[in-house]
Amino acid sequence: MSNISRRRLITTGLAAVAGVAGLAAASRIARRHGLIPPDGGGLYGPGETLTYAAQRLLTRHSLAREFPRAMISKAPFANPTAPPSDAFKRLQAGGFSNWRLTVDGMVAHPTAFSLSDLKALPVHNQITEVVCEEGWSYVAEWIGTPLVNVLNAVGVLPQARYVVYFSIEPDWWESVDMADALHPQTFLTMGMNDGDLPVKFGGPLRLRVPRQLGYKSVKYITHITATDSLKRFGKGLGSASPEGGYAWYAGI
Amino acid sequence: MCWVPRFSLLRPGKPRTPKISGLVAPALCYPHRVSTTSSPSIAITPRHTALVRVTHWITVIAFLALLVTGGELVISHPRFYWGETGNSGTMPLFKIPIPSSRDTVPTGYSYVMPDQNGWSRYLHFEAAWVLVLTGLVYGIASLLNAHFRNDLFPPPAQRRWRAFRDVFANLLRSAPPDEAESRSYNAVQRVSYLLVIFVLFPLVIWTGLALSPAFDSAVPAAVNLLGGRQSARTLHFFVSGFLVIFLVVHVAMIVHAGFWSRMRAMITGRLATPSISERT
């Protein structure tokens, strides 16, 4: 069993060296092309990196499925949120007229938008599915302005690689890469099913990312910042989700 | 005729097959009938190639990880639906009568299980990558070295109902596996392994991929052909169930055939059997 021939030893050795060199080269290429997710370290890093890199190669521009109006769910399910903060209740009492969305970071003109400023931008609608990581889902019509319109209005700089977005509620923030930030279906959503976006579904302002699981669609958005690195945000894992044990990239 | 690559991982370590310019007669391909011991009572039969053994055990580890984490994910919403959508506000196709790890799911239980979805999701997808990549290596190599054709595709004698009946009849009589079965697979083994490799695993990968909203944006047919997202989730659950049934029967058959001898065969590649007639 153990008569290892010289040829076998040499070929095995060469294969091992080629394998290590290949992995090193692949990781350099992946890094250069932005195929490593911010939570790409640790025990689950290799799987996460494979998933994110494969999705970025396959789905950079593809559109989430849209549905006919007849398929809009009669019973959309609003995932419960923590009781609203005082800051939210004050703005709600004023009919959200003082709601501001601050856009800053790697942009030419940092700007604070009111809801009517956002409604003055081209408003679109899409009938897409909300997909929860738990397994349930519903279809609704979402009305709002694509995030790309806001990013163009503030002049996002070409070095920006991620867009980080924050809820008015504490410790609720996420980020997406530019492929999802500039995607035409990534909406700053203000309306749902022909009415205003109800508070329990994220009103007055929710960032909908329909190509990813529901937890990337943060409710009650007040702050968006463009950045070239996620290291400085929270624990540097990209968003609040990986800090709670959930994957940063949720297109799965 | 079958082509045996020069890569040694694809061939049993022993005995060396005489190579005739890269082509060997089918009878010389695995499994080898050559006894390598002089003992009159025990025959050591080369059984599984290194490739089969390594990919088998990697698949075992990946599958168990997928099973545990998949079960954990089901606990967060133990309700199943048909069609595109479904949630706690709609009628389920069926529900599993267990408590949930979410208080938003009406289960009839007054308590909520701990949430383990974070690491379960991470591990589920990492194990899925291990399974898919291992499956690709196994599949491509098994086409090249004719493992599928020689060892799994039933030979003419096993393509009769009689061959299947004999296997079950032997099983009911609690007869030990006959001598041929310690060298190669019987008809029922071949058909069930082919089903697992070419039907159940492709289906479980397809139904799993259909649950990825980003993948569906690139390949909408993946989910639409299954009848919608919730149908895909329900089918993923059932196909996984069939794989679990296979696992249970597979392990039961190994216990029946002799747990340690079959275990040793899948680890070392060689099977020790009492020899019925002295072979040379």
Chai-1 contact restraints between the chains, C-beta under 6 A:
chainA,res_idxA,chainB,res_idxB,connection_type,confidence,min_distance_angstrom,max_distance_angstrom,comment,restraint_id
A,R8,B,S8,contact,1.0,0.0,6.0,A-B,restraint_1
A,Y44,B,Y122,contact,1.0,0.0,6.0,A-B,restraint_2
A,Y44,B,E126,contact,1.0,0.0,6.0,A-B,restraint_3
A,G47,B,F125,contact,1.0,0.0,6.0,A-B,restraint_4
A,G47,B,E126,contact,1.0,0.0,6.0,A-B,restraint_5
A,G47,B,W129,contact,1.0,0.0,6.0,A-B,restraint_6
A,L50,B,W129,contact,1.0,0.0,6.0,A-B,restraint_7
A,T51,B,F125,contact,1.0,0.0,6.0,A-B,restraint_8
A,Q55,B,A214,contact,1.0,0.0,6.0,A-B,restraint_9
A,L58,B,A218,contact,1.0,0.0,6.0,A-B,restraint_10
A,T59,B,A214,contact,1.0,0.0,6.0,A-B,restraint_11
A,T59,B,S217,contact,1.0,0.0,6.0,A-B,restraint_12
A,T59,B,A218,contact,1.0,0.0,6.0,A-B,restraint_13
A,S62,B,S217,contact,1.0,0.0,6.0,A-B,restraint_14
A,S62,B,A218,contact,1.0,0.0,6.0,A-B,restraint_15
A,L63,B,S217,contact,1.0,0.0,6.0,A-B,restraint_16
A,A64,B,S217,contact,1.0,0.0,6.0,A-B,restraint_17
A,R65,B,P220,contact,1.0,0.0,6.0,A-B,restraint_18
A,S73,B,T85,contact,1.0,0.0,6.0,A-B,restraint_19
A,A75,B,G89,contact,1.0,0.0,6.0,A-B,restraint_20
A,A75,B,T90,contact,1.0,0.0,6.0,A-B,restraint_21
A,F77,B,N87,contact,1.0,0.0,6.0,A-B,restraint_22
A,F77,B,S88,contact,1.0,0.0,6.0,A-B,restraint_23
A,F77,B,G89,contact,1.0,0.0,6.0,A-B,restraint_24
A,V131,B,P213,contact,1.0,0.0,6.0,A-B,restraint_25
A,E134,B,S76,contact,1.0,0.0,6.0,A-B,restraint_26
A,E134,B,H77,contact,1.0,0.0,6.0,A-B,restraint_27
A,G135,B,H77,contact,1.0,0.0,6.0,A-B,restraint_28
A,G135,B,R233,contact,1.0,0.0,6.0,A-B,restraint_29
A,W136,B,H77,contact,1.0,0.0,6.0,A-B,restraint_30
A,W136,B,N87,contact,1.0,0.0,6.0,A-B,restraint_31
A,S137,B,T85,contact,1.0,0.0,6.0,A-B,restraint_32
A,S137,B,R229,contact,1.0,0.0,6.0,A-B,restraint_33
A,Y138,B,T85,contact,1.0,0.0,6.0,A-B,restraint_34
A,Y138,B,N87,contact,1.0,0.0,6.0,A-B,restraint_35
A,V139,B,T85,contact,1.0,0.0,6.0,A-B,restraint_36
A,R211,B,P213,contact,1.0,0.0,6.0,A-B,restraint_37
A,R211,B,A214,contact,1.0,0.0,6.0,A-B,restraint_38
A,R211,B,S217,contact,1.0,0.0,6.0,A-B,restraint_39
A,G245,B,G118,contact,1.0,0.0,6.0,A-B,restraint_40
A,G245,B,W119,contact,1.0,0.0,6.0,A-B,restraint_41
A,Y246,B,G118,contact,1.0,0.0,6.0,A-B,restraint_42
A,A247,B,Y122,contact,1.0,0.0,6.0,A-B,restraint_43
A,G251,B,A214,contact,1.0,0.0,6.0,A-B,restraint_44
A,I252,B,S212,contact,1.0,0.0,6.0,A-B,restraint_45
